Amino acid sequence: MDTILIRPKNKTQLEAIKAFAKALKMDFETNSESPYDPDFVKKILDGREDVKNGKGVKIAVEDLWK
């Protein structure tokens, strides 16, 4: 059988989808874990914060291939 991946945007939508699946006696599972490595996420967030604070190096697009 096919698998359908549904991404509700809030708790109300999640509960409605669960109720729908239960009413149709469908098997389902939920997974609230992020698929990303927490260390990787921290590095990305730290980098964004550095850019906001003016840290980092800016390179003009014309200079990328020089």
PADOVEX-890375 format. One record per residue: z, x, y of N, C-alpha, C, O in turn. Coordinates in steps of 0.001 Angstrom, whole numbers, plus 500000, padded with zeros to 6 digits. Layout:
N
ZXYZXYZXYZXY;...
This chain:
66
500000500840498822500000500000500000500000500887501244500406502047501163;499566500386502362499532501129503623500927501264504223501825500466503952;501079502286505035502317502506505777502027502284507249501007502739507766;502936501577507926502783501302509351503949501962510082505109501782509712;503632502718511108504646503365511924504741502613513244503764502525513989;505922502070513529506150501291514752507216502011515565508254502401515030;506960502188516856507911502866517736508412501895518797507793501767519853;509514501214518535510056500298519543510537501074520770510991502213520664;510428500435521926510788501088523180512238500875523575512743501556524468;512907499949522928514321499719523247515025499102522038514397498782521029;516329498947522163517137498461521048516779497017520668516817496653519493;516435496207521662516069494814521390514828494740520507514778493965519552;513833495549520834512616495579520012512925496075518606512403495537517630;513764497090518496514136497629517187514795496556516327514452496389515156;515734495838516909516432494793516157515471493679515740515594493139514640;514519493332516604513539492294516260512658492735515094512372491943514196;512231493987515106511402494510514013512189494523512710511659494159511660;513445494938512772514287494942511567514451493532511018514356493324509808;514697492560511894514882491173511463513597490638510828513644489931509821;512461490978511418511163490556510882510951491117509477510546490396508566;511228492408509313511047493052508009511986492451506965511590492228505821;513225492193507362514183491590506427513746490183506037513865489802504872;513243489406506995512811488037506718511664488010505718511559487083504915;510807489019505762509686489099504819510041489887503561509180490142502719;511308490271503436511806491033502294511010492317502093510647492678500973;510744493008503225510010494265503208511000495420503191512046495359503837;510669496470502453511474497681502483511160498442503771510001498532504177;512187498984504404511973499795505592513093500814505706514160500661505113;512829501843506472513843502852506741513749503243508205512686503150508819;514861503677508750514877504116510138515267505587510174515989506080509307;514774506271511196515066507685511358515188507953512848514193507892513570;516386508248513317516591508473514740516637509958515086516880510317516238;516408510818514106516423512254514372515131512683515049514059512148514764;515241513637515932514060514188516593513334515110515616513975515854514875;512006515067515610511272515959514722511218517399515235510657518274514574;511799517646516408511724518969517016512994519772516775514092519218516712;512833521073516643513940521998516486514763521995517784514199522198518859;516085521768517706516915521720518916516827522992519765516886522911520992;516689524163519136516565525411519901515273525417520709515257525867521855;514194524920520117512912524839520809513009523898522009512536524219523099;513620522747521800513778521772522883514586522371524023514253522173525192;515650523107523691516477523734524720515664524744525525515801524805526747;514828525533524870513999526512525574513039525820526546512861526276527675;512435524738526112511505524002526964512244523429528176511769523545529305;513396522814527943514162522230529046514661523306530008514659523106531222;515089524447529463515520525557530317514357526062531162514535526355532345;513179526165530577511992526608531306511635525658532434511288526099533530;511715524377532181511429523388533225512436523496534360512080523381535533;513684523716534005514734523876535021514479525133535850514661525120537067;514060526218535198513742527455535918512618527219536922512689527700538053;511588526489536523510468526208537425510952525399538632510549525664539764;511809524421538385512358523623539487513139524494540466513143524236541670;513800525526539944514622526402540776513825527561541373514404528457541987;512518527550541199511678528570541804511563529853541017511010530831541521;512064529882539803511947531074538965510620531028538212510045529958538016;510144532184537799508912532238537031507812532921537815508017533375538941;506657532987537212505506533664537804504374532650537950504040531935537006;503792532600539148502645531725539371501387532575539312501313533637539930;500406532103538567499131532804538451498035531840538885497949530721538379;497203532274539817496091531445540274495087531280539134494871532203538348;494488530119539052493541529820537981492406530852537954491952531248536880;491948531289539140490857532253539206491245533590538563490377534321538087;492519533906538548493000535198538050493344535194536565493732536231536027;493215534073535901493613533998534495492816534928533591493363535472532632;491544535117533879490695535918532998490379537314533558489431537963533117;491161537759534508490935539088535088491741540127534362491682541307534707;
